[in-house]
Amino acid sequence: MEYLRAVATALIAVVFAASAFSKLRDFRGFARSVPALAPVPARWVTPVSVTVVAAEPASAGLVLVTAVAGFVLATALLLAFTVAIAASLRRGRRAPCRCFGATETPVGPRHLVRNALLICFAVLGAFAPDHLPPAAGAVVAFAAGVVLAVLVVAMDDIAVVFARSS
């Protein structure tokens, strides 16, 4: 279990850092996409967008410093994103996922599965033992978390490759 926290820490930190960075690169584009996923009054679009862009790097940083607080914030964000995606799908709207930058890939069930897995890692990371594993094992576990994060960030691109090959 001590390795699980290292995997979860790396996974959550990299995923949320990448997500925040991509949204900051095109903040206006991200803000324009918010109403498609979360139907909020026009006056709330900018505050909601700013809150998301501020909370994601906060979670990435907190999970490295005070793991439980970072995992709790990550879980709350992921639950909010999951509800927004599920509500969008329920309304029949296939809005583009701006999770990791500008893309035309519409949200779908795989995004719900991705978020559910990330929630599981965040919850397990929060309850994992707080002591550090041996250094060599911690490095391997942290590297595994980074690899998982890269796969999560590239999930839509990987899905396109497999869709073309079938």
PyRosetta script that sets phi, psi and omega in degrees:
from pyrosetta import init, pose_from_sequence

init()
pose = pose_from_sequence("MEYLRAVATALIAVVFAASAFSKLRDFRGFARSVPALAPVPARWVTPVSVTVVAAEPASAGLVLVTAVAGFVLATALLLAFTVAIAASLRRGRRAPCRCFGATETPVGPRHLVRNALLICFAVLGAFAPDHLPPAAGAVVAFAAGVVLAVLVVAMDDIAVVFARSS")
pose.set_psi(1, -27.3)
pose.set_omega(1, -178.4)
pose.set_phi(2, -66.9)
pose.set_psi(2, -27.5)
pose.set_omega(2, 177.4)
pose.set_phi(3, -76.6)
pose.set_psi(3, -27.9)
pose.set_omega(3, -179.9)
pose.set_phi(4, -60.0)
pose.set_psi(4, -40.1)
pose.set_omega(4, -180.0)
pose.set_phi(5, -64.1)
pose.set_psi(5, -38.2)
pose.set_omega(5, 179.2)
pose.set_phi(6, -65.9)
pose.set_psi(6, -43.0)
pose.set_omega(6, 177.6)
pose.set_phi(7, -62.1)
pose.set_psi(7, -48.8)
pose.set_omega(7, -177.9)
pose.set_phi(8, -64.9)
pose.set_psi(8, -38.3)
pose.set_omega(8, 178.5)
pose.set_phi(9, -61.3)
pose.set_psi(9, -49.5)
pose.set_omega(9, -179.8)
pose.set_phi(10, -63.3)
pose.set_psi(10, -44.0)
pose.set_omega(10, -178.8)
pose.set_phi(11, -60.0)
pose.set_psi(11, -52.4)
pose.set_omega(11, -177.2)
pose.set_phi(12, -67.0)
pose.set_psi(12, -42.3)
pose.set_omega(12, -178.7)
pose.set_phi(13, -62.0)
pose.set_psi(13, -46.3)
pose.set_omega(13, -177.2)
pose.set_phi(14, -71.0)
pose.set_psi(14, -42.3)
pose.set_omega(14, -179.1)
pose.set_phi(15, -62.1)
pose.set_psi(15, -47.0)
pose.set_omega(15, -177.2)
pose.set_phi(16, -74.3)
pose.set_psi(16, -31.9)
pose.set_omega(16, 175.4)
pose.set_phi(17, -66.1)
pose.set_psi(17, -44.2)
pose.set_omega(17, 178.5)
pose.set_phi(18, -64.3)
pose.set_psi(18, -40.9)
pose.set_omega(18, 179.9)
pose.set_phi(19, -64.0)
pose.set_psi(19, -46.6)
pose.set_omega(19, 179.5)
pose.set_phi(20, -64.1)
pose.set_psi(20, -43.1)
pose.set_omega(20, -179.9)
pose.set_phi(21, -60.5)
pose.set_psi(21, -43.8)
pose.set_omega(21, -178.4)
pose.set_phi(22, -67.1)
pose.set_psi(22, -35.1)
pose.set_omega(22, 178.6)
pose.set_phi(23, -71.4)
pose.set_psi(23, -36.9)
pose.set_omega(23, 178.6)
pose.set_phi(24, -68.7)
pose.set_psi(24, -31.2)
pose.set_omega(24, 178.3)
pose.set_phi(25, -61.6)
pose.set_psi(25, -32.6)
pose.set_omega(25, 179.6)
pose.set_phi(26, -138.1)
pose.set_psi(26, 66.3)
pose.set_omega(26, -175.4)
pose.set_phi(27, -62.4)
pose.set_psi(27, -41.5)
pose.set_omega(27, -179.3)
pose.set_phi(28, -62.8)
pose.set_psi(28, -40.8)
pose.set_omega(28, 177.3)
pose.set_phi(29, -63.0)
pose.set_psi(29, -42.1)
pose.set_omega(29, 177.7)
pose.set_phi(30, -63.3)
pose.set_psi(30, -45.3)
pose.set_omega(30, -178.8)
pose.set_phi(31, -61.9)
pose.set_psi(31, -36.3)
pose.set_omega(31, 178.0)
pose.set_phi(32, -67.4)
pose.set_psi(32, -26.7)
pose.set_omega(32, -178.2)
pose.set_phi(33, -82.7)
pose.set_psi(33, -16.7)
pose.set_omega(33, -175.3)
pose.set_phi(34, -59.3)
pose.set_psi(34, -46.4)
pose.set_omega(34, -177.6)
pose.set_phi(35, -61.2)
pose.set_psi(35, -26.0)
pose.set_omega(35, 179.5)
pose.set_phi(36, -68.6)
pose.set_psi(36, -32.1)
pose.set_omega(36, -179.7)
pose.set_phi(37, -96.6)
pose.set_psi(37, -37.2)
pose.set_omega(37, -179.0)
pose.set_phi(38, -126.1)
pose.set_psi(38, 97.5)
pose.set_omega(38, -177.7)
pose.set_phi(39, -66.7)
pose.set_psi(39, 94.0)
pose.set_omega(39, 179.2)
pose.set_phi(40, -115.8)
pose.set_psi(40, 154.9)
pose.set_omega(40, 175.5)
pose.set_phi(41, -57.6)
pose.set_psi(41, 150.4)
pose.set_omega(41, -175.6)
pose.set_phi(42, -54.2)
pose.set_psi(42, -35.6)
pose.set_omega(42, -178.1)
pose.set_phi(43, -70.5)
pose.set_psi(43, -13.8)
pose.set_omega(43, -179.6)
pose.set_phi(44, -97.0)
pose.set_psi(44, -6.9)
pose.set_omega(44, -176.0)
pose.set_phi(45, -62.2)
pose.set_psi(45, -48.4)
pose.set_omega(45, -178.8)
pose.set_phi(46, -66.6)
pose.set_psi(46, -47.3)
pose.set_omega(46, 177.6)
pose.set_phi(47, -59.5)
pose.set_psi(47, -39.7)
pose.set_omega(47, 178.9)
pose.set_phi(48, -64.9)
pose.set_psi(48, -43.4)
pose.set_omega(48, -179.6)
pose.set_phi(49, -63.1)
pose.set_psi(49, -43.9)
pose.set_omega(49, 179.2)
pose.set_phi(50, -64.4)
pose.set_psi(50, -41.1)
pose.set_omega(50, 179.4)
pose.set_phi(51, -61.2)
pose.set_psi(51, -44.9)
pose.set_omega(51, 179.4)
pose.set_phi(52, -62.5)
pose.set_psi(52, -47.4)
pose.set_omega(52, -176.6)
pose.set_phi(53, -67.8)
pose.set_psi(53, -26.8)
pose.set_omega(53, 176.4)
pose.set_phi(54, -82.6)
pose.set_psi(54, -35.9)
pose.set_omega(54, -175.9)
pose.set_phi(55, -74.1)
pose.set_psi(55, -32.6)
pose.set_omega(55, -177.9)
pose.set_phi(56, -64.6)
pose.set_psi(56, -51.3)
pose.set_omega(56, 177.9)
pose.set_phi(57, -68.4)
pose.set_psi(57, -26.9)
pose.set_omega(57, 175.6)
pose.set_phi(58, -62.8)
pose.set_psi(58, -43.2)
pose.set_omega(58, 177.9)
pose.set_phi(59, -64.1)
pose.set_psi(59, -43.5)
pose.set_omega(59, 179.8)
pose.set_phi(60, -60.2)
pose.set_psi(60, -41.3)
pose.set_omega(60, -179.5)
pose.set_phi(61, -74.7)
pose.set_psi(61, -43.0)
pose.set_omega(61, -178.8)
pose.set_phi(62, -62.0)
pose.set_psi(62, -38.2)
pose.set_omega(62, -177.4)
pose.set_phi(63, -64.7)
pose.set_psi(63, -25.0)
pose.set_omega(63, 178.0)
pose.set_phi(64, -83.1)
pose.set_psi(64, -26.5)
pose.set_omega(64, -174.4)
pose.set_phi(65, -100.8)
pose.set_psi(65, -55.6)
pose.set_omega(65, 177.1)
pose.set_phi(66, -125.8)
pose.set_psi(66, 90.0)
pose.set_omega(66, -167.3)
pose.set_phi(67, -52.6)
pose.set_psi(67, -46.9)
pose.set_omega(67, -174.7)
pose.set_phi(68, -61.1)
pose.set_psi(68, -45.0)
pose.set_omega(68, 178.7)
pose.set_phi(69, -62.0)
pose.set_psi(69, -40.5)
pose.set_omega(69, 178.6)
pose.set_phi(70, -65.3)
pose.set_psi(70, -41.3)
pose.set_omega(70, 179.0)
pose.set_phi(71, -68.0)
pose.set_psi(71, -37.0)
pose.set_omega(71, 178.6)
pose.set_phi(72, -65.3)
pose.set_psi(72, -45.7)
pose.set_omega(72, 178.0)
pose.set_phi(73, -63.4)
pose.set_psi(73, -42.1)
pose.set_omega(73, 178.4)
pose.set_phi(74, -61.5)
pose.set_psi(74, -42.5)
pose.set_omega(74, 179.1)
pose.set_phi(75, -63.0)
pose.set_psi(75, -43.1)
pose.set_omega(75, 179.4)
pose.set_phi(76, -62.9)
pose.set_psi(76, -43.7)
pose.set_omega(76, 178.4)
pose.set_phi(77, -63.4)
pose.set_psi(77, -46.1)
pose.set_omega(77, -178.6)
pose.set_phi(78, -63.9)
pose.set_psi(78, -37.8)
pose.set_omega(78, 176.3)
pose.set_phi(79, -63.7)
pose.set_psi(79, -42.5)
pose.set_omega(79, 178.9)
pose.set_phi(80, -64.0)
pose.set_psi(80, -43.3)
pose.set_omega(80, 178.9)
pose.set_phi(81, -64.2)
pose.set_psi(81, -39.7)
pose.set_omega(81, -179.2)
pose.set_phi(82, -65.3)
pose.set_psi(82, -42.7)
pose.set_omega(82, 177.8)
pose.set_phi(83, -63.0)
pose.set_psi(83, -42.4)
pose.set_omega(83, 179.6)
pose.set_phi(84, -62.9)
pose.set_psi(84, -43.0)
pose.set_omega(84, 179.5)
pose.set_phi(85, -66.8)
pose.set_psi(85, -45.2)
pose.set_omega(85, -180.0)
pose.set_phi(86, -62.1)
pose.set_psi(86, -41.2)
pose.set_omega(86, 179.1)
pose.set_phi(87, -65.5)
pose.set_psi(87, -39.4)
pose.set_omega(87, 178.1)
pose.set_phi(88, -62.9)
pose.set_psi(88, -44.2)
pose.set_omega(88, 179.1)
pose.set_phi(89, -65.2)
pose.set_psi(89, -38.4)
pose.set_omega(89, -179.9)
pose.set_phi(90, -65.4)
pose.set_psi(90, -34.4)
pose.set_omega(90, 177.5)
pose.set_phi(91, -76.9)
pose.set_psi(91, -6.2)
pose.set_omega(91, -179.4)
pose.set_phi(92, 82.6)
pose.set_psi(92, 13.0)
pose.set_omega(92, -180.0)
pose.set_phi(93, -95.5)
pose.set_psi(93, 128.2)
pose.set_omega(93, 178.2)
pose.set_phi(94, -108.4)
pose.set_psi(94, 67.8)
pose.set_omega(94, -179.6)
pose.set_phi(95, -68.0)
pose.set_psi(95, 148.6)
pose.set_omega(95, 177.1)
pose.set_phi(96, -64.4)
pose.set_psi(96, 143.9)
pose.set_omega(96, 176.5)
pose.set_phi(97, -84.6)
pose.set_psi(97, 115.4)
pose.set_omega(97, 177.1)
pose.set_phi(98, -101.2)
pose.set_psi(98, 28.7)
pose.set_omega(98, -176.4)
pose.set_phi(99, -60.5)
pose.set_psi(99, -40.2)
pose.set_omega(99, -176.9)
pose.set_phi(100, -131.7)
pose.set_psi(100, 44.7)
pose.set_omega(100, 175.9)
pose.set_phi(101, 109.7)
pose.set_psi(101, -179.7)
pose.set_omega(101, -177.7)
pose.set_phi(102, -66.5)
pose.set_psi(102, 126.9)
pose.set_omega(102, 177.2)
pose.set_phi(103, -156.2)
pose.set_psi(103, 157.6)
pose.set_omega(103, 176.6)
pose.set_phi(104, -102.1)
pose.set_psi(104, 0.8)
pose.set_omega(104, 179.6)
pose.set_phi(105, -66.4)
pose.set_psi(105, 118.6)
pose.set_omega(105, -179.3)
pose.set_phi(106, -74.0)
pose.set_psi(106, 152.7)
pose.set_omega(106, 176.2)
pose.set_phi(107, -65.3)
pose.set_psi(107, 151.0)
pose.set_omega(107, -179.5)
pose.set_phi(108, -157.8)
pose.set_psi(108, -174.8)
pose.set_omega(108, -178.4)
pose.set_phi(109, -57.6)
pose.set_psi(109, -31.1)
pose.set_omega(109, -178.8)
pose.set_phi(110, -65.0)
pose.set_psi(110, -28.5)
pose.set_omega(110, 177.1)
pose.set_phi(111, -70.6)
pose.set_psi(111, -32.8)
pose.set_omega(111, 174.7)
pose.set_phi(112, -66.8)
pose.set_psi(112, -41.8)
pose.set_omega(112, 178.6)
pose.set_phi(113, -64.6)
pose.set_psi(113, -44.1)
pose.set_omega(113, 178.4)
pose.set_phi(114, -57.2)
pose.set_psi(114, -48.3)
pose.set_omega(114, -178.9)
pose.set_phi(115, -65.3)
pose.set_psi(115, -37.7)
pose.set_omega(115, 178.5)
pose.set_phi(116, -62.4)
pose.set_psi(116, -42.1)
pose.set_omega(116, 178.4)
pose.set_phi(117, -65.2)
pose.set_psi(117, -41.1)
pose.set_omega(117, 178.6)
pose.set_phi(118, -65.1)
pose.set_psi(118, -38.1)
pose.set_omega(118, 176.6)
pose.set_phi(119, -62.1)
pose.set_psi(119, -42.9)
pose.set_omega(119, 178.6)
pose.set_phi(120, -59.1)
pose.set_psi(120, -46.3)
pose.set_omega(120, 179.4)
pose.set_phi(121, -63.1)
pose.set_psi(121, -40.7)
pose.set_omega(121, -179.6)
pose.set_phi(122, -65.1)
pose.set_psi(122, -43.0)
pose.set_omega(122, 179.8)
pose.set_phi(123, -67.7)
pose.set_psi(123, -45.4)
pose.set_omega(123, 178.4)
pose.set_phi(124, -63.1)
pose.set_psi(124, -38.7)
pose.set_omega(124, 177.7)
pose.set_phi(125, -63.4)
pose.set_psi(125, -37.2)
pose.set_omega(125, 179.4)
pose.set_phi(126, -66.6)
pose.set_psi(126, -33.9)
pose.set_omega(126, -178.0)
pose.set_phi(127, -95.6)
pose.set_psi(127, -3.4)
pose.set_omega(127, 179.8)
pose.set_phi(128, -70.1)
pose.set_psi(128, 156.0)
pose.set_omega(128, 178.8)
pose.set_phi(129, -56.7)
pose.set_psi(129, 147.6)
pose.set_omega(129, -173.8)
pose.set_phi(130, -90.4)
pose.set_psi(130, -0.7)
pose.set_omega(130, -179.0)
pose.set_phi(131, -91.5)
pose.set_psi(131, 152.1)
pose.set_omega(131, -176.8)
pose.set_phi(132, -77.0)
pose.set_psi(132, 139.1)
pose.set_omega(132, 174.4)
pose.set_phi(133, -77.4)
pose.set_psi(133, 172.3)
pose.set_omega(133, 175.0)
pose.set_phi(134, -53.2)
pose.set_psi(134, 147.5)
pose.set_omega(134, -171.2)
pose.set_phi(135, -55.5)
pose.set_psi(135, -47.7)
pose.set_omega(135, -177.2)
pose.set_phi(136, -61.3)
pose.set_psi(136, -43.8)
pose.set_omega(136, 179.2)
pose.set_phi(137, -66.8)
pose.set_psi(137, -36.4)
pose.set_omega(137, 178.6)
pose.set_phi(138, -65.1)
pose.set_psi(138, -39.0)
pose.set_omega(138, 179.4)
pose.set_phi(139, -64.7)
pose.set_psi(139, -44.2)
pose.set_omega(139, 179.4)
pose.set_phi(140, -64.4)
pose.set_psi(140, -43.9)
pose.set_omega(140, -179.9)
pose.set_phi(141, -64.2)
pose.set_psi(141, -43.0)
pose.set_omega(141, 178.9)
pose.set_phi(142, -63.2)
pose.set_psi(142, -42.0)
pose.set_omega(142, 177.7)
pose.set_phi(143, -62.6)
pose.set_psi(143, -38.6)
pose.set_omega(143, 177.6)
pose.set_phi(144, -63.4)
pose.set_psi(144, -39.1)
pose.set_omega(144, 176.9)
pose.set_phi(145, -63.9)
pose.set_psi(145, -38.9)
pose.set_omega(145, 178.2)
pose.set_phi(146, -65.7)
pose.set_psi(146, -42.3)
pose.set_omega(146, 178.4)
pose.set_phi(147, -62.1)
pose.set_psi(147, -44.7)
pose.set_omega(147, 176.8)
pose.set_phi(148, -59.0)
pose.set_psi(148, -40.8)
pose.set_omega(148, -179.8)
pose.set_phi(149, -63.9)
pose.set_psi(149, -41.8)
pose.set_omega(149, 178.7)
pose.set_phi(150, -62.1)
pose.set_psi(150, -40.3)
pose.set_omega(150, 177.6)
pose.set_phi(151, -64.5)
pose.set_psi(151, -38.5)
pose.set_omega(151, 178.3)
pose.set_phi(152, -65.2)
pose.set_psi(152, -45.9)
pose.set_omega(152, -178.3)
pose.set_phi(153, -64.1)
pose.set_psi(153, -36.4)
pose.set_omega(153, -177.4)
pose.set_phi(154, -93.4)
pose.set_psi(154, 9.8)
pose.set_omega(154, -173.8)
pose.set_phi(155, -54.1)
pose.set_psi(155, -44.8)
pose.set_omega(155, -178.7)
pose.set_phi(156, -65.4)
pose.set_psi(156, -39.9)
pose.set_omega(156, 178.3)
pose.set_phi(157, -66.1)
pose.set_psi(157, -40.9)
pose.set_omega(157, 178.1)
pose.set_phi(158, -64.0)
pose.set_psi(158, -39.8)
pose.set_omega(158, 179.5)
pose.set_phi(159, -63.5)
pose.set_psi(159, -38.4)
pose.set_omega(159, 178.7)
pose.set_phi(160, -63.7)
pose.set_psi(160, -42.7)
pose.set_omega(160, 179.8)
pose.set_phi(161, -60.7)
pose.set_psi(161, -46.3)
pose.set_omega(161, -179.4)
pose.set_phi(162, -69.3)
pose.set_psi(162, -32.1)
pose.set_omega(162, 178.6)
pose.set_phi(163, -67.8)
pose.set_psi(163, -36.8)
pose.set_omega(163, 179.7)
pose.set_phi(164, -72.0)
pose.set_psi(164, -31.8)
pose.set_omega(164, -176.3)
pose.set_phi(165, -81.7)
pose.set_psi(165, -11.1)
pose.set_omega(165, -178.9)
pose.set_phi(166, -99.2)
pose.dump_pdb("model.pdb")
